[in-house]
Amino acid sequence: MKKRLFSLLLVVVLSMNVLSTSLCVGVSATEIVYYDNVSDAAEVVREAMVSRTETVVVYYTCSSSDNISSIMKEIVTEAMEHTGVPDEGDYLLWSVGDYKASASLSVSGTTYYLTITYTFTYYTTAEQEAELTTKLKTVMESLSLDTKCDYQKVVAIHDYICANVTYDYTNLNDDTNTLKYTAYAALIKGTAVCQGYATLFYRMALMAGLDVRYISGEATNSAGETGAHGWNIVKIGNTYYNIDTTWDDGTSSTAYFLKGSTTFDTDHVRDTDYTTEAFTTAYPVPTTDYDTSTEHTWGTPAFDWAQDYSTCTATFTCSAGDGTVTVDCTITTGGNDATCTTDGSKTYTATCTFNGTTYTDTTVSETIPATGHSWDEGVVTKVATCTSTGVMTYTCTVCGETKTETIEATGHSYVLDEKSSTAATCTQDGENVYVCSGCGDT
């Protein structure tokens, strides 16, 4: 394992004039962004490191020149903090051979404007990292980790590394060969030293959704030889366990697989950075080893429907409580159409296949209200008369059902019948005769 050999060169140029853009050679004033907090500045450095940019310039403001050195250190330290992103965090920390930093500044009032320049030396090039990333995608897909719980993922990654990487004894003592320290050497070349094993495990575990850290320290082998060494801790469930793929390499042994502190610490001693209360509280390792005999099976999934039933996912939970897997379901519809008088139903069925088994959710039903009849304008099926009612019949244009309405009798419509009527005389009454124009009634 390569020990960290970071150095810090601080060059401060003081000027009491108003900030001049001439301090930033080759950069226009409109392109300069000054940061006033470490996190934002660290993000700039982190992105540059991921892309293997060798020279990184950061612009920073502060209120004193007394803490410039610590600011420069804090920025680059935070840039390499563990983020959970596979090619950041510990992967960056152990992919940098060295870095130097310098700063120039100008003062305006009580504000100090820093131009910080970092120069990094990496173990790999951007092209090599791109090649590694491509290969990692292929390898991870081949391991089918999407259907595995946390423990099964660790087993698959551990076994793959141990089966495909050999220890680089050829270049072990060649200090000019720094590629041996990398995940690139481990995966692409198939040979590396412990640093390569551990950084490869780090990337693969994070790609699989596992939390993992790189641990540096010293280890004593079976021959009693003690030297710098690197390994990992990986989280299963709520607990972290030690894992050393280097020392399990080339064998079917799991002597250093998911170990607690009691067995692992007998020949592995952490560097002090990893023994602080803050670190051990954040990443607790039990005294006992992980129980590899624990059964890991997937139970019946829990189906989670969207409110409108348009989508559904099925979540499987490992019986050991060390992981869940959520898969998308295929939705099919069925049911009965609503009629004019009866409600219909729409059914939704979720189906998914997981580990070769097909699961179907209980059908979810949606009631479709009856549509009601759609009546035509109606026809008279019995004409009303002066003294009897008629009938108006309506027919539903959808189902053909009919309904009737009563047409009230029209009543007589009497008019004077002059021919039948007699006029009154001086001595005799006359008589008016009225005849119904509809039916002739008098």
Secondary structure, DSSP 4 states (H G I P E B T S, - for coil): -PPP------------SPP-GGGSTT--GGG--EESSHHHHHHHHHHHHHTT-SEEEEEEEES-STTHHHHHHHHHHHHTS--S-TTSTHHHHTTEEEEEEEEEEEEETTEEEEEEEEEEEESS-HHHHHHHHHHHHHHHHHTTGGGS-HHHHHHHHHHHHHHH-EE--TTTT-TT--GGGSHHIIIIISEE-HHHHHHHHHHHHHHTT--EEEEEEEEE-TTS-EEEEEEEEEEETTEEEEE-HHHHTTSS--TTSSB-HHHHTTTEEE-GGGSSHHHHHHS---SSPP-TTS---B-PPEEEE-TTSS-EEEEEEBTTSS-EEEEE-EEEEEEE---SSS-EEEEEEEEEEETTEEEEPPPEEEEE------B---EEEE---SSS-EEEEEEBTTT--EEEEEEPP----EEE-TTT-B---SSS--B--EEETTT---
